[in-house]
């Protein structure tokens, strides 16, 4: 984008912000409130699909790591592509063929899984845009699959009743390819601002240092803002998700502008957008905090989200992917929802645009469970306690590498329509479930649960269950009845 055009675009952004109702101040942005649909939506699908999917080696950080000598990615690249001086990351773009990409089929699969929203990666750290862009030719409509991927995905998702969102991981592009400048590679040299390899700056020693040097330049930050606003203009996304490096201090004024622009554009059309962010990038209350591959230990009074992947070791497709079992993901969903959170589950399609068999099977298994038990998830609210049992999920990001070993004594609770839902995190071998939260008296003999359980229904098959309110627990007996995944009980109370 030439400088005169960039100036005009920045002036246009400022003019729209000035029209309100939001201004680019934290005080104004904290007046934002989440839309009703997001209060009810508990499960979404994230999609990481890009050039790294065609490289299909190790994980989606391949474009960074392939330029670092003595890494597996560096050696792999030389073996399959040749020396870095003559063959670089750009050569993977033609391998992102997308000939099997079917937006309608993707959307149908996500809807059948029980998702209520989806977020598609618009631009990852590598700088390649997965939509038709006015800013750079390095996008999927101009090369690679030669298709406007997000342009096809948005109407397909909305046509299946999914709220459509986009994610920007552009911030990390400031340094993501910079290791290629440390020796003779195809990144050596100068590039125009719209080039895939611009700016390729030195990687900070500490990626979480919010004052890391060199600071992103004004040119890069302006470009980041314009790209973000282009996503808003093109897609009117229900969700605008930002990855983590935006917490760097240099981005703060630009984050406020991006939020004000986005919220104003949506408000003018009678909609409410949602910014999802990590760490402390945004002032609390300006959007939805996101916890990557992790969760909170206790229920929170605010709405939050965790994003995790169906694959344990990568967000994008690779030949080395290790996939989770559906029951682990369902346990994660139940745990998160009981604590007022939402689960954004990622899938990584292949370079040809097809879903892997493993992820397809995972989504179908989740869908079967949601078809039976979804009333305990969709539109639910937290109960006064999130759960009980000897097993707790660890608090914090990146805690999902070791899944909790839940037992049939572990339960998570939700509430909806005057009922309480008890989600057993593991089926009991004898069909007996003892839920201590609903016992009449505590261990010291004091009164505990003062309500009355009128009926208990096992949602699988809508079968009435035998139950007894005992001093120390509500005992539910379903015999050896088979269940579809985690058993869920509806308690009718008075």
C-alpha positions in Angstrom: 0.0 0.0 0.0 1.5 3.3 -1.0 2.0 6.0 1.6 -0.7 8.4 0.4 -3.2 5.6 0.4 -2.1 4.5 3.8 -2.7 8.1 5.1 -6.1 8.2 3.6 -7.0 4.9 5.2 -5.8 5.9 8.6 -7.8 9.2 8.3 -10.9 7.2 7.4 -10.4 5.0 10.5 -10.0 8.0 12.7 -13.1 9.7 11.2 -15.3 6.6 11.9 -14.0 6.3 15.4 -14.9 10.0 16.0 -18.6 9.2 15.0 -18.9 7.0 18.1 -20.6 5.6 20.1 -17.2 4.3 21.3 -14.1 6.3 21.5 -10.5 5.0 21.6 -10.2 5.2 25.4 -10.4 2.4 28.0 -13.2 4.3 29.8 -15.4 4.3 26.7 -14.5 0.7 25.7 -15.4 -0.6 29.1 -19.0 0.3 28.5 -19.1 -2.6 26.1 -21.3 -5.5 27.0 -21.3 -9.0 25.6 -24.3 -9.8 23.3 -27.0 -12.2 24.5 -26.0 -14.9 22.0 -22.5 -15.3 23.5 -24.0 -15.7 27.0 -25.8 -18.8 25.6 -23.1 -20.1 23.3 -20.7 -22.5 25.1 -19.0 -24.3 22.3 -17.2 -23.0 19.2 -14.8 -24.2 16.5 -11.5 -22.6 15.7 -9.8 -23.4 12.3 -6.1 -23.1 11.7 -5.5 -23.4 8.0 -2.7 -21.8 6.1 0.6 -22.3 4.3 2.0 -24.1 7.3 -0.7 -26.8 6.7 1.0 -27.6 3.4 4.4 -27.8 5.0 2.8 -30.2 7.5 5.8 -30.6 9.7 6.0 -30.4 13.5 3.5 -27.5 14.1 2.2 -24.1 12.8 5.5 -22.4 14.0 7.3 -24.2 11.1 7.9 -20.9 9.2 9.8 -19.5 12.2 11.7 -22.7 13.1 12.7 -23.6 9.6 15.0 -20.6 9.6 16.8 -21.6 12.8 19.8 -23.8 12.2 20.1 -27.1 14.1 16.3 -27.5 14.4 14.4 -30.4 13.0 12.5 -27.9 10.8 15.7 -26.5 9.4 17.0 -29.9 8.4 13.6 -31.0 7.1 13.4 -27.9 4.9 16.8 -28.5 3.3 15.9 -32.2 2.7 12.6 -31.5 0.9 13.1 -28.0 -0.6 16.8 -27.3 -0.7 19.1 -24.7 0.7 17.5 -21.7 2.4 19.4 -19.2 0.3 17.5 -20.3 -2.8 14.4 -21.9 -1.4 12.4 -20.4 1.4 9.0 -20.4 3.0 7.3 -18.8 0.0 7.8 -22.1 -1.9 5.2 -23.8 0.2 2.4 -21.5 -1.0 1.7 -23.5 -4.2 1.4 -26.6 -2.1 -1.6 -25.0 -0.3 -3.8 -26.3 -3.1 -7.2 -26.3 -1.3 -8.7 -28.4 -4.1 -10.8 -30.3 -1.5 -11.9 -27.2 0.5 -15.7 -27.2 0.8 -17.0 -24.4 3.0 -20.5 -25.8 3.2 -19.2 -29.2 4.3 -17.0 -27.7 7.0 -19.9 -25.6 8.3 -22.2 -28.6 8.3 -19.7 -30.7 10.2 -19.2 -27.9 12.8 -23.0 -27.4 13.2 -23.5 -31.1 13.7 -20.8 -31.1 16.4 -23.0 -28.8 18.4 -20.9 -25.6 17.8 -22.7 -22.3 18.0 -19.9 -20.2 16.6 -16.7 -20.5 14.7 -13.5 -18.5 14.3 -11.4 -18.9 11.2 -7.7 -17.8 11.1 -7.5 -14.8 8.8 -3.8 -14.3 9.1 -1.3 -16.3 11.1 2.2 -15.3 12.2 3.5 -16.1 8.8 1.8 -13.1 7.3 -0.2 -15.0 4.6 -3.8 -13.8 4.4 -6.5 -16.4 4.0 -8.9 -13.9 2.3 -9.0 -11.5 -0.6 -7.1 -8.4 0.6 -6.6 -4.9 -0.8 -3.4 -4.6 1.2 -1.1 -7.3 -0.1 -1.1 -9.8 -2.9 0.2 -12.5 -0.5 -3.2 -13.9 0.1 -5.1 -17.1 -0.7 -7.3 -15.5 -3.4 -4.3 -14.3 -5.4 -2.1 -17.4 -5.0 -2.0 -20.9 -3.4 -5.6 -22.1 -3.6 -6.6 -19.0 -5.6 -9.8 -18.8 -3.5 -11.2 -16.3 -1.0 -11.3 -18.8 1.8 -12.9 -16.6 4.5 -15.1 -15.1 1.8 -16.5 -18.5 1.2 -16.5 -19.6 4.8 -18.5 -16.6 6.2 -21.8 -17.2 4.4 -21.5 -21.0 4.7 -21.1 -20.7 8.5 -23.9 -18.2 8.9 -26.1 -20.3 6.6 -25.8 -23.2 9.2 -26.7 -20.8 12.1 -23.1 -20.3 13.3 -21.8 -16.9 14.4 -18.8 -16.3 12.2 -15.6 -14.8 13.6 -12.0 -14.2 12.4 -8.7 -14.2 14.2 -5.6 -12.1 13.6 -2.1 -13.4 14.6 -0.4 -10.6 12.6 1.3 -9.0 15.6 4.0 -11.7 15.9 4.9 -11.2 12.2 7.1 -8.3 13.4 9.7 -10.9 14.3 8.4 -14.3 13.3 10.6 -14.7 10.2 13.5 -12.6 11.5 15.8 -15.5 12.2 16.3 -15.8 8.4 18.4 -12.6 8.5 21.1 -14.2 10.6 22.7 -15.9 7.7 22.3 -16.1 3.9 18.7 -17.1 3.2 15.9 -15.9 0.9 14.9 -13.4 3.7 18.2 -11.6 3.4 17.6 -8.2 1.9 15.0 -5.4 2.0 11.3 -5.9 1.1 8.4 -3.6 0.5 5.7 -3.3 3.2 3.2 -5.4 1.4 5.7 -8.3 1.0 5.3 -11.6 2.9 8.8 -11.2 4.3 8.5 -7.7 5.6 9.6 -6.7 8.2 11.4 -9.9 9.6 12.9 -8.1 12.5 15.1 -9.6 15.3 13.2 -11.9 17.6 13.0 -10.7 21.2 15.0 -12.7 23.7 11.8 -12.8 25.9 8.7 -13.0 23.8 6.6 -12.1 26.9 8.5 -8.9 27.6 6.0 -6.2 27.0 8.8 -3.7 26.4 10.9 -5.9 24.2 13.3 -4.2 21.7 13.2 -3.4 18.9 9.7 -1.9 19.3 7.4 -2.4 16.4 7.7 0.5 14.1 5.0 3.0 13.3 4.8 1.6 9.8 4.2 -1.9 11.1 1.6 -0.8 13.6 -0.2 1.3 11.1 -0.2 -1.7 8.7 -1.5 -3.9 11.6 -4.4 -1.5 12.3 -5.4 -1.2 8.6 -5.4 -5.0 8.2 -7.5 -5.4 11.3 -10.0 -2.8 10.0 -10.1 -4.5 6.7 -11.3 -7.7 8.4 -14.0 -5.7 10.1 -15.1 -4.1 6.9 -15.1 -7.3 4.9 -16.7 -9.7 7.3 -18.5 -7.9 10.1 -17.2 -10.7 12.3 -19.3 -11.7 15.3 -15.9 -12.4 17.0 -12.6 -10.7 16.5 -9.9 -12.8 18.1 -6.4 -11.6 18.7 -3.4 -13.9 19.5 -1.0 -13.1 22.3 1.8 -10.7 21.2 -0.5 -7.7 21.1 0.2 -7.2 24.8 3.5 -5.4 23.8 3.3 -1.8 25.0 3.7 -0.5 21.4 0.3 -1.9 20.5 -1.7 -0.2 23.3 -3.0 2.9 21.4 -3.6 0.8 18.3 -5.6 -1.8 20.3 -7.9 1.0 21.5 -8.4 2.2 18.0 -9.1 -1.2 16.6 -11.7 -1.9 19.3 -13.4 1.4 18.9 -13.5 1.0 15.1 -14.8 -2.5 15.3 -17.5 -1.9 18.0 -18.6 1.3 16.1 -19.0 -0.5 12.8 -21.0 -3.2 14.4 -23.1 -0.9 16.4 -24.1 1.1 13.3 -25.5 -2.1 11.9 -27.4 -3.0 15.0 -24.9 -5.7 16.1 -22.4 -6.1 19.0 -19.0 -7.4 18.2 -16.8 -9.4 20.6 -13.0 -9.0 21.0 -11.3 -12.0 22.5 -7.8 -11.4 23.8 -5.0 -12.9 26.0 -3.0 -11.8 28.9 -3.6 -8.1 29.8 -3.7 -6.8 26.3 -7.0 -5.1 26.8 -8.3 -3.3 29.9 -10.6 -5.7 31.7 -14.2 -5.4 30.6 -13.5 -4.3 27.0 -13.8 -7.8 25.6 -13.6 -11.5 26.5 -10.4 -12.8 28.1 -9.1 -16.0 26.6 -7.0 -18.7 28.2 -5.0 -20.7 25.7 -4.9 -24.5 26.3 -6.0 -24.0 30.0 -8.8 -23.0 32.4 -9.6 -21.5 35.7 -9.8 -23.7 38.8 -13.0 -22.0 40.0 -16.0 -20.5 38.4 -15.7 -16.8 37.5 -18.3 -14.0 37.7 -17.3 -12.9 34.2 -17.5 -14.5 30.8 -14.3 -16.1 29.6 -13.1 -18.6 27.0 -10.5 -21.2 26.6 -9.1 -22.2 23.2 -7.5 -25.5 22.8 -7.0 -28.0 19.9 -8.2 -31.4 19.1 -4.5 -32.2 18.5 -2.1 -32.2 21.4 1.0 -30.9 19.7 -0.1 -28.5 17.0 -2.8 -26.2 15.9 -2.3 -26.8 12.2 -2.2 -30.1 10.3 1.1 -32.0 10.4 2.1 -35.6 9.7 3.2 -35.8 13.4 -0.2 -34.8 15.0 -1.3 -36.6 18.2 -5.0 -36.4 18.6 -7.0 -36.3 21.8 -9.8 -38.7 22.7 -13.4 -37.3 22.4 -14.0 -38.0 26.1 -11.1 -35.8 27.1 -12.5 -32.9 25.1 -16.0 -33.5 26.5 -14.6 -33.4 30.1 -12.9 -30.2 29.2 -16.1 -28.7 27.8 -18.1 -29.7 30.9 -15.4 -28.3 33.2 -15.1 -25.0 31.4 -18.9 -24.4 31.0 -19.4 -25.1 34.7 -17.1 -22.3 35.5 -18.8 -19.7 33.2 -16.4 -20.3 30.3 -16.7 -21.3 26.7 -14.6 -23.9 24.8 -13.2 -22.9 21.4 -12.0 -26.2 19.9 -9.5 -26.0 17.1 -9.2 -28.2 14.1 -6.4 -28.2 11.4 -7.4 -29.2 7.9 -4.8 -30.6 5.4 -3.2 -28.5 2.7 -5.7 -29.8 0.2 -8.6 -28.4 2.4 -9.9 -31.7 3.6 -10.6 -32.4 7.3 -8.5 -35.2 8.8 -10.4 -38.5 9.6 -9.3 -38.1 13.2 -10.8 -34.7 13.7 -13.9 -35.6 11.8 -14.5 -38.5 14.1 -13.8 -36.3 17.1 -16.4 -33.7 16.0 -19.0 -36.4 15.2 -18.5 -38.0 18.6 -18.9 -34.6 20.3 -22.0 -34.0 18.2 -23.6 -37.3 19.2 -23.0 -36.4 22.9 -24.4 -32.9 22.4 -27.5 -34.2 20.6 -28.3 -36.1 23.8 -27.0 -33.8 26.5 -26.8 -30.4 24.9 -29.5 -28.9 27.2 -26.9 -29.1 30.1 -24.5 -27.0 28.0 -26.3 -24.7 25.6 -27.8 -21.6 27.3 -26.9 -22.9 30.7 -25.6 -20.8 33.6 -23.2 -21.7 36.4 -24.6 -23.3 39.5 -23.7 -21.9 42.9 -20.7 -24.4 42.9 -19.0 -25.5 39.7 -18.5 -29.1 40.8 -17.2 -31.6 43.2 -14.9 -34.6 43.4 -11.3 -35.6 44.0 -10.0 -34.4 40.6 -9.5 -30.8 39.6 -8.2 -29.3 36.4 -5.0 -27.3 36.9 -5.3 -23.5 36.6 -3.5 -21.5 34.0 -2.5 -21.6 30.3 -0.9 -24.6 28.6 -2.1 -27.1 31.2 -3.8 -29.5 28.8 -0.8 -31.6 27.9 -1.6 -33.8 30.9 -5.4 -34.3 31.1 -7.0 -34.9 34.5 -7.7 -38.5 35.4 -11.4 -38.1 36.3 -13.3 -40.6 38.3 -17.0 -41.4 38.7 -16.9 -39.3 41.9 -16.1 -36.2 39.9 -19.1 -34.1 38.8 -19.6 -30.7 37.2 -22.8 -28.7 37.6 -24.8 -26.3 35.4 -28.2 -24.7 35.7 -31.0 -24.0 33.2 -34.8 -23.6 33.2 -35.1 -24.1 37.0 -33.2 -27.4 36.8 -29.7 -28.3 37.9 -27.6 -30.5 35.7 -25.1 -33.0 37.1 -22.4 -34.0 34.5 -20.5 -37.1 35.6 -17.0 -36.9 34.4 -16.7 -40.6 34.1 -19.3 -43.4 33.9 -19.7 -45.4 37.1 -19.1 -49.2 36.6 -22.1 -50.1 38.8 -24.4 -47.3 37.7 -24.5 -45.7 41.1 -23.6 -42.0 41.4 -23.3 -40.2 44.8 -23.4 -36.5 44.5 -22.4 -35.0 47.9 -23.3 -31.4 47.0 -27.0 -32.4 47.3 -26.6 -34.3 50.6 -28.9 -33.1 53.3 -26.3 -32.6 56.0 -22.6 -31.8 56.1 -19.9 -33.8 57.8 -20.5 -31.8 61.0 -24.2 -32.6 61.0 -25.3 -29.2 60.0 -28.0 -28.6 57.3 -26.4 -28.6 53.8 -28.8 -28.8 50.8 -32.1 -27.3 51.8 -33.9 -27.9 48.5 -35.8 -30.9 47.4 -35.1 -33.1 44.4 -38.4 -34.1 42.8 -37.1 -36.1 39.9 -33.9 -37.2 38.3 -33.6 -37.9 34.6 -30.7 -39.5 32.7 -30.6 -37.5 29.5 -29.4 -40.4 27.5 -32.7 -42.0 26.6 -34.6 -39.6 28.8 -34.9 -42.3 31.4 -36.1 -41.6 34.9 -33.5 -42.6 37.4 -34.0 -44.0 40.9 -32.6 -41.7 43.5 -32.6 -41.1 47.2 -31.7 -38.0 49.1 -29.5 -39.2 51.9 -27.8 -37.4 54.7 -24.4 -37.2 53.0 -25.3 -37.4 49.3 -27.9 -37.6 46.6 -27.6 -41.2 45.4 -28.6 -41.8 41.8 -29.0 -45.4 40.5 -29.3 -46.2 36.8 -28.2 -49.8 36.9 -26.0 -50.9 34.1 -27.7 -48.6 31.6 -25.3 -47.7 28.8 -24.5 -44.0 28.3 -23.2 -42.0 25.4 -20.0 -40.5 26.8 -20.3 -38.7 30.1 -23.6 -39.3 31.8 -25.7 -36.2 32.5 -28.6 -36.0 35.0 -31.3 -33.4 35.1 -32.4 -32.6 38.6 -35.9 -31.2 38.9 -35.8 -29.3 42.2 -38.1 -27.3 44.4 
